Amino acid sequence: MSDELTQLVRKIHGLLELLAEDKIAERDAKQRASLRKIVGTSAKKQQSVLLMSGALTQKEIRTKTGVNQGDLSTMIGEIQKAKLLDGDTKTPKLAISIPAAFFENHE
């Protein structure tokens, strides 16, 4: 696929996710509640979770957010135990989708 086509597909995917967010939130309500409980109110942990797309290593996430290595490792382990992680823990990827404002919009 060309770069332009790839970018277009990503934009379309993003728009579809935005349009379907209410249904996705309803479907994933229990998993999202579990994720919020695991992550807590730490801004650094929340930022770290938002970067868990499978593209970054734990070290890269730590560099970008400044989260403590032990805190990140423990949190990823808990996320994996809750079956909210796809793949390995070295390049964490959430098994559920969350919007960019996921932690801001919590009651």
Rosetta blueprint (number, residue, H / E / L):
1 M L
2 S L
3 D H
4 E H
5 L H
6 T H
7 Q H
8 L H
9 V H
10 R H
11 K H
12 I H
13 H H
14 G H
15 L H
16 L H
17 E H
18 L H
19 L H
20 A H
21 E H
22 D H
23 K H
24 I H
25 A H
26 E H
27 R H
28 D L
29 A H
30 K H
31 Q H
32 R H
33 A H
34 S H
35 L H
36 R H
37 K H
38 I H
39 V H
40 G L
41 T L
42 S L
43 A H
44 K H
45 K H
46 Q H
47 Q H
48 S H
49 V H
50 L H
51 L L
52 M L
53 S E
54 G L
55 A L
56 L L
57 T L
58 Q H
59 K H
60 E H
61 I H
62 R H
63 T H
64 K H
65 T H
66 G L
67 V L
68 N L
69 Q H
70 G H
71 D H
72 L H
73 S H
74 T H
75 M H
76 I H
77 G H
78 E H
79 I H
80 Q H
81 K H
82 A L
83 K L
84 L L
85 L E
86 D E
87 G L
88 D L
89 T L
90 K L
91 T L
92 P L
93 K E
94 L E
95 A L
96 I L
97 S L
98 I L
99 P L
100 A L
101 A L
102 F L
103 F L
104 E L
105 N L
106 H L
107 E L
